[in-house]
Amino acid sequence: MSDKRVIFLQMVFQEDGKIISEDVTKEVLRMKQEANTKKLSNEIMSVEEVAELLKIKVRSVRNKMCNGEFLEGTHYKRLSRRHVVFYKKALLEMLGLP
């Protein structure tokens, strides 16, 4: 059985037209470790996990981000254009759930 490793990539578009792919896996893992170390009640969730929690499509979650229903810095943090982590506690408070 082989071990699976998740890699998070960020695409950077430079002014000269070049596209560079940067590995942001370390930053994601650092954030998760920081959350566990400090025992924060802000559990980190992916867009897919938020969609599953709210029983909506992933595209709907992203639309809510664009529409301002989810606030950057309050409900989520953007690691790159497509890679986002949500704070579970903030989402539950917004929904009025414990």
N, C-alpha and C positions, 0 to 999 in steps of 0.2 A: 504494500500500500504506500503510495507516495504522499508526502506532505504537500498541502496546498498553501500558497502564500498569496495574499491579496496585495496588489500594488495600486496606489492611487497616482494618477498622472495629471499634470496641469499643462495645458497648451498655452504657450506664450506667443503672441503675434507681434513681431518687431516692426518698426517703422519701415525698414528696407524690404518688407514683404516676406521675410523668413519666418518660418514657424518652428519653434523649439518646444520639445516635450521635456518637462521637468518632473522628476519624481518627488511627490509630496507625501509619500508614505510615512516618512519619519515624523513629519509634523502631525499627521493624523494619529499615529501611535503615541506621540508625546502628549497630545491632548487627552487621549483616552487614559493614559497612565496618570496624568495630572489629576483627572477627575477621580480616578480610583484612589490615588495617594491622599488627596485632600478630603476624600469621602464626600464629595459634593453631591447634593441631591439632584443636580442637573445631569441626569444620565444623557449621554450622547446617543443620538439616533440618526440613521441614514434617511434619505428621502423615501426610500422604499419602505422602511419601517414606519415612517410617519403615515404614508399612504395606507399601509395595512392597519395601523391603529385607528385611523379616521374612516377606514373602509371607503376610500376613494382611489382614483387612479393617480399614478406618479405624475402624469402631466397636470392633473388638477392641483397637486401640491405645488408644482413649479408655477402654475398660473396664480395661485394665491400669494406666492412670493412676489411675483411681478406686480400684482394688484395692491400690494401693501397690507394684505390681511395677516401675513407673517412678517414681522419686523426684523431686519438684519441687526444683529447685536443683542436683541432681546429674545427672539425665538430661535434664531439660527446664526451660524457663522459660516461665511463663504471662504473655503480654502482655495478655490479656483473658480473659474466660470461655471463649471458643471458640478464640482465636488462641494457639497454642503453638509454640515452636521447640524442637527437640531438639538435643542435642549428640552428634554422630556418634561421637566418640571414647569417650564414656561408655557409649553403647549397645554399641559393639563390645567394650569391656572387659567389660561385663556378660555378653555372650554368649561371651566367651573367644576372640574373633577378633582378628587383628592389626590 
